[in-house]
């Protein structure tokens, strides 16, 4: 035969695949198994070991297909028959063993096409593995009567069972919850409190429903992930945030002290509150003024420290605002005195307001002077410089 005729010659391999390894496990026959006599003898040995084994029927069918093709005696075809066995554990290990045996087969018989014979649902999983190495021209699936639906049902059931066992998302509900209920029943039986099992059952189920219904488990998981991955902000940001919290506490405490000052007024003034509104308001302002001002100044100080560390030009405006807010305490005190004692006149409050205006103007002039003198200190953008000039 010439080289050209050898290339045109079809080399057909009738391949039977036993993916679950029954041939080696039950009959003790190693694979790859090549040749008609060897495959027929192995099929008989397997059938004698287990007459209900479908892999034996698949091997007989492979021999029958081989004989039929041989009987057609096509001169352009070379035929061979072989059987491969996987592993009883299935999965990746079985597939790798089948692939290794197929590679060994192809080294001895370089097939141009394969006729694949399988015994059912699980063995057809190897079809992509065979097709990736040699073309598959036909697939013959042998199913023993009444076994196809049972095999597929068993395979589907085992897949779902494995998912329930291995996937924590499902195992917590399908296994964990019943296991907990059984454990509670066992404990109550030991201490002779079985009559309380229905109460314990109701408590466990209600807690489970509440946790799942309101997403407590997801919220707890998110909180744990946040705590685990939390990274503290820079020190300047921490100072600013802390000053906001401290300022808010001072404001709340100031409002409380203002209410306490009103509560200390004589009962007669509180009973006729409508005619004594100025006195009540004045007492409230007098009791709360200091801490209210402190509650505003503390966040400004924290923000000022942050802007100083960041060399932000807004630090100067913040400093002027601190001075003005600090002086507002005097305005509040003068207002409270005027409300409580109108006879003292408006002189004091007018004086305090005028002084406050002058202090504000002086603060603005000072920050402009400092800004010009220390321009190189501040790392400001053009937009910030324009904003500072407009203000």
N, C-alpha and C positions, 0 to 999 in steps of 0.2 A: 504493500500500500504506500502510495507516494505521500509526501509531506502535506500537499494540498488536500488530499483525500482525508488525511487524519484531522485536519482543521475543520473540514465539512462534516465529519462523522459526529453524530449526536451521541453524547455519553449521558445516559439517563440513570439516575439513582433513585430507586424506590426506598424511601426512608421512613421507618417506623420510629416514633418517639414516645418513650415512656418517661414522662417528666417527673413523676412521683417516685421513681426508682423501685417499682415493685419487682421487676425482673431480677435485680441484684439482691434485693432484700429477701424475697420469698424463695427464688430458685437458686440463688447463689451464683448467677452467671454474670461475668464481667462483660462490659461493653466498651468500645464499639464491637458489634457482632456483624461480621461480613460473610455473605454467601447464603445460597438457598438452603442447603442442608443444615448449616449451623443455625439459621433462623427458625427452620421448621422444628429441629430438635429442641431448641430453647422454648418455643411456643408450647410444645407438648409437655416439656418439663414444668413450665409454669402452670399450665392447665391442670396437671396432675397434683401440683401443690395446692392450687386454689381454683376449683372449677368455675367459681363465680367471678374470676378476675377478668375484667374487660380488656386488659392489656394483651392477654393471650389471644383474644379474638382479633385485636388490631394486628398482631403479628401474623396470624393466619390470613387475614385479608391482604397484608403486604405480600405474602407468598403467592396468593391467588392473583394479585395484580401483576406481579413479576411473571408468573406462568402465562398469563393471558398475553402480555406484551411479547414474551418469548415465542409464544405460539404463532403470533402474527409474522414472525421472522422477517422483519424489515431490515434489509442489508445496510441501511444507512444509520443504524442505531446500535449502540453497545449498552447492555443492561447490567446493573448490579443492584443487589439488595442488601440493606444494612439496618441495624437497630441501635438506637442510642438510649441510654438510661440516665435519668437525672438523680435527684436526691429526695429521700422521703421527707426532708424538712421543707422542701419547696422553696419559693422565693428566689433571691439572688444566687444562693449556692447552687440550686438545681439548674438555673439558667446558665451559669458559668460552666458547670460540668457538661451540659449539653453542647455548648459552644466549643469547649475543648475537644470533645469527642468528634464533633463535626469537622473541625480543623484537621484532626488526625485522619479522618476519612478522606477528605478532599486531597490530602497529600498523597494518598495511595491510589485514589480514583478521582481524577480531575473531572467532575461532573459538569456538564453544560446546562442541565436542568434537573429539578428534583420533583418527584411525585411524593407528597407528604401524606402519611397515613397516621391518624391519631385515634385515641380511644374516647375523645369527648372534650368537654369544656376546658379542663385545666391544661391539657396538652396543646391546645391550639394557641396558647399563650406564647409558644416557641416559634410560631409562624414568622413574626418579624425578625427573629434571630437568624432563621434559615435564609429568608429572603435577602437579608443584608449581605450574604456571602455567595449565594448562588440563586438563580431564578427558580421560582416554584411554579411549575406548569399546571399542577393539579393538587387539590387537597381532598383526601378521602377520609371522612369522619365515620368511625364505626361506633355505634351506640347499641348496646344490648337492649333488647326489648324492655320497655318500662324503666330503663335506668337513666335516660337523658334528663327528664324533669327532676328526678331525685338528685342526680349529680349536680345540676345547676342550682337547685334549691339549697343543697348542702354547702356548695361553694359560696353562694350568696350569704347564707346564714353565718358561715365561718368568717366571712369578710366583715360583716357587721359586728359579730362578737369580738373579733380582734380590734376593731375600731373602738368599741366600748371599753375593752380592757386596756388599750394602750393610750387612748386620747384622754388626757385629764379633763377636758371640757365635758365629756360625756360620762366618764367614770365617776366623777363626783356625785352625779345625780343617780345614775343607774346602779352603782355599786356602793358609793359612800353613804348615801342616805339610808338605803335598806340595811346596810351593815350597822349603822349607828342605832337604828330602831331595834335590830336583833340584839345588839350589845346591851341596850337599855332593858330589854325584856329579860336577858340573862341575869343582869345585876339585880333587877327587882325580884326575880325568882329566887336568887340566893338569899336575899334578906326578907323573903316572904311578903313582898309588897306588890304582888302581881295585880291586885285589884286597882292599883293606881296606874296601870300601864296605859289605859285609854287617855288619862290626863297627860301623861308624859308624851304619848303619841301626838295629842293635839298641840301641846306646847312646841314640840320639835317641828311639826309641819307648819305651824303658824309662824315660827321664827324663820323657817326656810322661805316661806312665801313672802314674808315682809322683806327679807334680805334681797331676794330675787326681784320682787315687784318694785321696790324703791331703788334698786341698783346700789345697795349698800356695799356689795362685794366689789363692784367696779370702782366705786368711790374710794374704798379702802385701798384697792390696788393702785389707783392713781395717786393717792396720798403717799403710799409707801414708795412709789417710784419717784415722786417729787422730792421726798425727804432724802432718798438715796442719791439722787442726781443733783440735789440743790447745791448751788455754788454761791457763796456770799458775794454781794456786790462790792465794789471798791469802797474804801474807808470813807471817802467823802460822801458817797451816797448813803452809807449807813448813818453817818452823822446827821445828814439832812432828814432821813426818815425818822430817826430817833427824836429829833427836835420837833417834828410834826406830832408825834405821839405825846411827847411831854407837853407841848402847847395845848393840845386838845384836852389833856387831863387838867391843866391849869384853868382852862375856860370852864370846864364842867365844875370844878371846885369853886371857881369864882361865882358862878351862878348859884351854887349851893349856899355860899356864905352870904350872898345878897338876899336869898330867901330867908336865911337864919336871922339876918338883921331886921327884916320886916317882921318876923315872928316875935322878936323881942320888944316890939312896940307895945304900948299900953293897950289893953283890951278895948277900951273906949274908942280909941282911934281906929282900930280895926273894924269895930262894929259899924261905925259911921264912915265906912271906907270911901264912899263916893265924894264926900266933902273933904276927905283927907288924902286924896290921890297924890298931890304934890309931896306930902310928907312920906307916904309909902314909897313913891318912886325915888325920892331923895335918899331914903334909908337903904333901898336896894342898891342904888348906884354907889353909895358910900361903902357898903359892905363888899361889893364885888369889883370895884374899880381897879384895885391893885392887881389882883390875880387875872382879871380880864386883860389888862395891859401886858402883864407878864406872859400870858398865854399867846398873845400876838407877837411879842418880841422874840420869844424862844425859837419859833420856826424861822423867823427872819434871821436870827443869829446863826442857826444851823445852815440855812441856805447861803448866808454870807461866807461861812467857813468853806462850804463846798465851792463857791465861785472863786474864793481866794486860791484854793488849791488848784482849780482849773484855770486860773489867771483870766477870769471872765470880767469884762468891763462893767457888767451889771452889778458887780460888787459895790461900786460907788453909789449908785442909785439906792441899793439896798441899805447902805449905811445911812444915807439921808432919811430913808423911810423909818429906820429904827429910831433915830433921834426924834422925828415928828411923832411917832407912836408913843415913845416914852414921855414926851411932854403932854400928850393927850390925857395922861393921868391927872395932871394938874387941872385941866379943863373939866374933867369929870368930877373931881373933888369940889371945885368951885361951883359947878352946876348943882351938885347935891346939897351944898350949904345954902345956895340961893333958894332951892325948893323947900328946904326945911325951915329956913328963916328968911322970908322975903324982905324983912325990915333992914337987912344989912345992905341992900341996894345992889346995883349992877356994876359997881366999880371994880370989884375983885374979878369977876368973870371977864369984863372987858379988858382988863389989864392982862389977864392970863392969855386971852385969845390973841391980843396984839403981840405979846412976847412970843407966842407960838408961831405967828406969821413971820416975825423977824428971824426966829431960829430957822424956819424952813428956808427963807431966802438965803440966809448965811450958809446953810448946809449945801444948797445948790451951788453957790459960788465956790465953796470949798471943794466940792467934788469936781467941778470943772477945772479948778486950778491943779488939783492932784492928778486929774486925768491927763492934762497937758504935760505936767512934770514927769509922770511915770508912764508915759505912753508905751515905752518899750517893754514894760512889765506885762502888759495885758496882751494875750494872744487872741485878738478879736478879728473877726472877719469884716469885710467892707459893709455887709448888711448890718452887723452889730454896731459898727461905728456910726452909720447913718441913723440907726434907731436911737443911739445914745445922743446924737446931735439934735434930732427932732424933739426928744424928750426934754 
